[in-house]
């Protein structure tokens, strides 16, 4: 099995290098069905399929694979803020979770701003909370309260009011 995987990988890499990404992707998919292998080997296959997706113009798939691999710089390239604002913010949020500390807080705050710019105010509020920015968190929850989609949804309104209160006490 190991030898067969090595041969399949060599073929996939060769096809990708030859500009035949679609054929290479099919081989990488076959390899990725083998989930019982060592992590570094599986990660190599994932990097290969991500490159196939990138070459094929399938940025979303490539970006998701790069996120899984914690290759945040590569993922960010696949999710430009102008065309994929929510995904770009998610990259920042996941990177912040990984980094932690003061740098993580800065990344959470950037993610929150991007979520807010994309009108995802609940996600923005949560990211502001993670960034230890209670004033901004409260403002984001208050924007959620003004959303007309909450009218008549008493339970959802109560949850948002609760979160406004929690942010106000921080």
C-alpha positions in Angstrom: 0.0 0.0 0.0 2.8 2.4 0.9 4.5 1.8 -2.4 1.3 2.3 -4.3 0.7 5.6 -2.5 4.2 6.7 -3.4 3.7 5.9 -7.0 0.3 7.7 -7.1 1.9 10.7 -5.4 4.7 10.8 -7.9 2.2 10.7 -10.8 0.1 13.4 -9.2 3.1 15.7 -8.7 4.3 15.0 -12.3 0.9 15.8 -13.8 0.7 19.0 -11.8 4.2 20.1 -12.9 3.1 19.3 -16.5 0.2 21.7 -16.2 -2.4 18.9 -16.0 -4.0 20.0 -12.7 -7.4 18.4 -13.3 -5.9 15.0 -13.7 -3.5 15.6 -10.8 -6.5 16.5 -8.6 -8.2 13.2 -9.3 -5.1 11.3 -8.1 -4.7 13.5 -5.0 -8.4 12.7 -4.2 -7.6 9.0 -4.4 -4.7 9.5 -2.0 -6.8 11.5 0.4 -9.2 8.5 0.8 -6.4 6.9 2.8 -6.9 8.5 6.2 -4.8 6.0 8.1 -1.5 7.4 7.1 1.0 9.5 9.1 0.0 13.2 9.5 3.0 14.6 7.5 2.2 12.4 4.6 -1.4 13.3 4.6 -0.5 17.0 4.9 1.7 16.7 1.8 -1.2 15.3 -0.1 -3.4 18.2 1.1 -0.8 20.7 0.0 -0.8 19.1 -3.4 -4.5 19.2 -3.8 -4.6 22.7 -2.6 -2.2 23.7 -5.3 -4.3 21.9 -7.9 -7.4 23.8 -6.7 -5.4 27.1 -6.9 -4.2 26.3 -10.4 -7.7 25.4 -11.5 -9.1 28.7 -10.2 -11.0 27.0 -7.3 -9.8 29.5 -4.7 -12.5 28.6 -2.1 -11.5 25.0 -2.0 -7.8 25.8 -2.0 -8.4 28.4 0.8 -10.3 25.8 3.0 -7.5 23.3 2.6 -4.9 25.9 3.5 -7.0 26.8 6.6 -7.0 23.2 7.6 -3.2 23.1 7.3 -2.9 26.4 9.3 -1.2 28.0 6.3 -2.9 31.3 7.1 -0.9 33.4 4.6 -1.8 31.1 1.7 -5.4 31.0 2.9 -5.6 34.8 3.0 -4.4 34.9 -0.6 -7.3 32.7 -1.6 -9.8 34.9 0.2 -9.3 38.5 -0.7 -11.3 40.9 1.4 -12.8 42.6 -1.7 -14.5 39.4 -3.0 -14.7 37.1 0.1 -15.0 39.4 3.1 -16.5 36.8 5.5 -13.9 34.2 4.5 -11.1 36.7 4.9 -12.3 37.6 8.3 -12.6 33.9 9.2 -8.9 33.4 8.3 -8.0 36.2 10.7 -10.1 34.8 13.4 -8.7 31.3 13.1 -5.1 32.6 13.0 -5.9 34.7 16.1 -7.0 31.5 17.9 -3.8 29.8 16.9 -1.5 32.7 17.8 -3.1 33.9 21.1 -1.8 36.7 23.3 -1.6 40.3 22.2 -1.0 39.4 18.6 -4.1 37.2 18.7 -6.1 40.1 20.1 -5.0 42.3 17.2 -6.0 39.6 14.7 -9.4 39.1 16.5 -10.0 42.9 16.3 -9.2 42.9 12.6 -11.5 39.9 12.0 -14.2 41.7 13.9 -13.9 44.8 11.7 -14.0 42.7 8.6 -17.1 40.8 9.9 -18.7 44.2 10.6 -17.9 45.5 7.2 -19.6 42.4 5.7 -22.7 43.1 7.9 -22.0 40.0 10.0 -22.6 41.8 13.3 -23.0 38.7 15.5 -19.7 37.3 14.3 -18.2 40.8 14.8 -19.4 41.0 18.4 -18.0 37.5 19.2 -14.6 38.5 17.6 -14.6 41.7 19.6 -15.2 39.8 22.7 -12.3 37.5 21.9 -10.1 40.6 21.2 -10.9 41.9 24.7 -12.7 45.0 23.2 -15.9 45.2 25.3 -16.9 48.7 24.1 -16.7 47.5 20.4 -18.4 44.3 21.4 -21.3 46.1 22.9 -21.7 48.4 19.9 -21.8 45.3 17.7 -24.5 43.7 19.8 -26.5 46.9 19.7 -26.3 46.8 15.9 -27.7 43.3 16.0 -30.6 44.6 18.2 -31.5 47.1 15.5 -31.7 44.4 12.8 -35.3 44.3 11.6 -35.0 40.5 11.2 -35.2 40.2 15.0 -38.8 41.7 15.2 -41.2 39.3 16.6 -38.4 36.9 17.7 -38.6 37.3 21.4 -36.1 34.6 22.3 -33.4 35.9 19.9 -34.0 39.4 21.2 -33.6 38.2 24.8 -30.3 36.5 23.9 -29.0 39.7 22.2 -30.0 41.8 25.2 -28.3 39.4 27.5 -25.1 39.7 25.4 -25.3 43.5 25.4 -25.5 43.3 29.2 -22.5 41.0 29.5 -20.5 43.3 27.2 -21.5 46.3 29.3 -20.3 44.7 32.5 -16.8 44.0 31.2 
